[in-house]
Amino acid sequence: LVGLVGCNTPGPAFQGAPVSQVALGGSVFDVRVKGNRAQAIRVNRQYAPRVGPIGVRAGLAIELVSGCKVRRLDGDQAVLVARLSCGGATAPAVPEQLQYECEVDDSYLSRSQQLEVTDMTCRLVPV
């Protein structure tokens, strides 16, 4: 039982930050934002041999919750930490207990910008 308690416990830098849950493309993340950093913890069981597709979903979840762009994303398939670009400001305060469900509408690789672009539709789910 003790081993299961820490599954979605935030790191020390994100203790006390409000948590929002985002379901996106088969992944479910607990997202916490503090200052210009954010943490996404994947909380569902999902086969994830590499961080690639999970990282894209985590970055999108962080951007949805924070309202900022992800400048850098580090971590593994379970816990990812982002540095945010909020137009020179600190990320806006995030209300507690938001929950989103999102569907990916389209995803493509932008060769000019060297990044994957994803269009999605999200809806707020009552908690």
Contacts in CASP RR format, 6 or more apart in sequence:
PFRMAT RR
TARGET T0000
AUTHOR 0000-0000-0000
METHOD contacts of the structure
MODEL  1
LVGLVGCNTPGPAFQGAPVSQVALGGSVFDVRVKGNRAQAIRVNRQYAPR
VGPIGVRAGLAIELVSGCKVRRLDGDQAVLVARLSCGGATAPAVPEQLQY
ECEVDDSYLSRSQQLEVTDMTCRLVPV
7 43 0 8 1.000
8 30 0 8 1.000
8 41 0 8 1.000
8 43 0 8 1.000
10 16 0 8 1.000
10 17 0 8 1.000
10 19 0 8 1.000
10 30 0 8 1.000
10 32 0 8 1.000
10 39 0 8 1.000
10 41 0 8 1.000
11 39 0 8 1.000
13 34 0 8 1.000
13 37 0 8 1.000
13 39 0 8 1.000
14 32 0 8 1.000
14 34 0 8 1.000
14 37 0 8 1.000
14 39 0 8 1.000
16 32 0 8 1.000
17 32 0 8 1.000
17 33 0 8 1.000
17 34 0 8 1.000
17 39 0 8 1.000
17 94 0 8 1.000
18 32 0 8 1.000
18 33 0 8 1.000
18 94 0 8 1.000
18 95 0 8 1.000
18 96 0 8 1.000
18 97 0 8 1.000
19 30 0 8 1.000
19 31 0 8 1.000
19 32 0 8 1.000
19 96 0 8 1.000
19 97 0 8 1.000
20 30 0 8 1.000
20 31 0 8 1.000
20 32 0 8 1.000
20 65 0 8 1.000
20 94 0 8 1.000
20 95 0 8 1.000
20 97 0 8 1.000
20 98 0 8 1.000
20 99 0 8 1.000
20 100 0 8 1.000
21 28 0 8 1.000
21 29 0 8 1.000
21 30 0 8 1.000
21 31 0 8 1.000
21 43 0 8 1.000
21 98 0 8 1.000
21 99 0 8 1.000
21 100 0 8 1.000
22 28 0 8 1.000
22 29 0 8 1.000
22 31 0 8 1.000
22 61 0 8 1.000
22 64 0 8 1.000
22 65 0 8 1.000
22 99 0 8 1.000
22 100 0 8 1.000
22 102 0 8 1.000
22 122 0 8 1.000
23 99 0 8 1.000
23 100 0 8 1.000
23 101 0 8 1.000
23 102 0 8 1.000
24 57 0 8 1.000
24 60 0 8 1.000
24 61 0 8 1.000
24 100 0 8 1.000
24 102 0 8 1.000
24 104 0 8 1.000
24 120 0 8 1.000
24 122 0 8 1.000
25 57 0 8 1.000
25 102 0 8 1.000
25 103 0 8 1.000
25 104 0 8 1.000
26 44 0 8 1.000
26 46 0 8 1.000
26 57 0 8 1.000
27 42 0 8 1.000
27 44 0 8 1.000
27 46 0 8 1.000
27 54 0 8 1.000
27 57 0 8 1.000
27 58 0 8 1.000
27 61 0 8 1.000
28 42 0 8 1.000
28 43 0 8 1.000
28 44 0 8 1.000
29 40 0 8 1.000
29 41 0 8 1.000
29 42 0 8 1.000
29 43 0 8 1.000
29 57 0 8 1.000
29 58 0 8 1.000
29 61 0 8 1.000
30 40 0 8 1.000
30 41 0 8 1.000
30 43 0 8 1.000
31 38 0 8 1.000
31 39 0 8 1.000
31 40 0 8 1.000
31 61 0 8 1.000
31 62 0 8 1.000
31 64 0 8 1.000
31 65 0 8 1.000
31 66 0 8 1.000
32 38 0 8 1.000
32 39 0 8 1.000
33 62 0 8 1.000
33 65 0 8 1.000
33 66 0 8 1.000
33 84 0 8 1.000
33 91 0 8 1.000
33 94 0 8 1.000
35 84 0 8 1.000
35 90 0 8 1.000
35 91 0 8 1.000
36 68 0 8 1.000
36 83 0 8 1.000
36 84 0 8 1.000
36 85 0 8 1.000
36 86 0 8 1.000
36 90 0 8 1.000
36 91 0 8 1.000
37 81 0 8 1.000
37 82 0 8 1.000
37 83 0 8 1.000
37 84 0 8 1.000
38 62 0 8 1.000
38 65 0 8 1.000
38 66 0 8 1.000
38 70 0 8 1.000
38 81 0 8 1.000
38 82 0 8 1.000
38 84 0 8 1.000
38 91 0 8 1.000
39 79 0 8 1.000
39 80 0 8 1.000
39 81 0 8 1.000
39 82 0 8 1.000
40 58 0 8 1.000
40 59 0 8 1.000
40 61 0 8 1.000
40 62 0 8 1.000
40 79 0 8 1.000
40 80 0 8 1.000
40 81 0 8 1.000
40 82 0 8 1.000
41 78 0 8 1.000
41 79 0 8 1.000
42 48 0 8 1.000
42 54 0 8 1.000
42 58 0 8 1.000
42 77 0 8 1.000
42 78 0 8 1.000
42 79 0 8 1.000
46 54 0 8 1.000
48 54 0 8 1.000
48 77 0 8 1.000
48 78 0 8 1.000
49 77 0 8 1.000
50 77 0 8 1.000
51 75 0 8 1.000
51 76 0 8 1.000
51 77 0 8 1.000
51 80 0 8 1.000
54 77 0 8 1.000
54 80 0 8 1.000
55 73 0 8 1.000
55 80 0 8 1.000
56 116 0 8 1.000
56 118 0 8 1.000
58 73 0 8 1.000
58 80 0 8 1.000
58 82 0 8 1.000
59 70 0 8 1.000
59 73 0 8 1.000
59 80 0 8 1.000
59 82 0 8 1.000
60 102 0 8 1.000
60 118 0 8 1.000
60 120 0 8 1.000
61 100 0 8 1.000
61 102 0 8 1.000
62 70 0 8 1.000
62 73 0 8 1.000
62 80 0 8 1.000
62 82 0 8 1.000
62 84 0 8 1.000
63 69 0 8 1.000
63 70 0 8 1.000
64 100 0 8 1.000
64 102 0 8 1.000
64 122 0 8 1.000
65 94 0 8 1.000
65 98 0 8 1.000
65 100 0 8 1.000
66 84 0 8 1.000
66 86 0 8 1.000
66 91 0 8 1.000
66 92 0 8 1.000
66 94 0 8 1.000
67 86 0 8 1.000
67 91 0 8 1.000
67 92 0 8 1.000
68 84 0 8 1.000
68 85 0 8 1.000
68 86 0 8 1.000
68 87 0 8 1.000
68 91 0 8 1.000
69 84 0 8 1.000
69 85 0 8 1.000
69 86 0 8 1.000
70 82 0 8 1.000
70 83 0 8 1.000
70 84 0 8 1.000
70 85 0 8 1.000
71 82 0 8 1.000
71 83 0 8 1.000
71 84 0 8 1.000
71 85 0 8 1.000
72 82 0 8 1.000
72 83 0 8 1.000
73 80 0 8 1.000
73 81 0 8 1.000
73 82 0 8 1.000
74 80 0 8 1.000
74 81 0 8 1.000
74 82 0 8 1.000
75 81 0 8 1.000
84 91 0 8 1.000
86 92 0 8 1.000
97 127 0 8 1.000
98 124 0 8 1.000
98 127 0 8 1.000
99 124 0 8 1.000
99 125 0 8 1.000
99 126 0 8 1.000
99 127 0 8 1.000
100 122 0 8 1.000
100 123 0 8 1.000
100 124 0 8 1.000
100 125 0 8 1.000
101 122 0 8 1.000
101 123 0 8 1.000
101 125 0 8 1.000
102 120 0 8 1.000
102 121 0 8 1.000
102 122 0 8 1.000
102 123 0 8 1.000
103 120 0 8 1.000
103 121 0 8 1.000
103 122 0 8 1.000
104 118 0 8 1.000
104 119 0 8 1.000
104 120 0 8 1.000
105 119 0 8 1.000
105 120 0 8 1.000
105 121 0 8 1.000
106 118 0 8 1.000
106 119 0 8 1.000
107 116 0 8 1.000
107 117 0 8 1.000
107 118 0 8 1.000
107 119 0 8 1.000
108 116 0 8 1.000
108 117 0 8 1.000
109 115 0 8 1.000
109 116 0 8 1.000
109 117 0 8 1.000
110 116 0 8 1.000
110 117 0 8 1.000
END
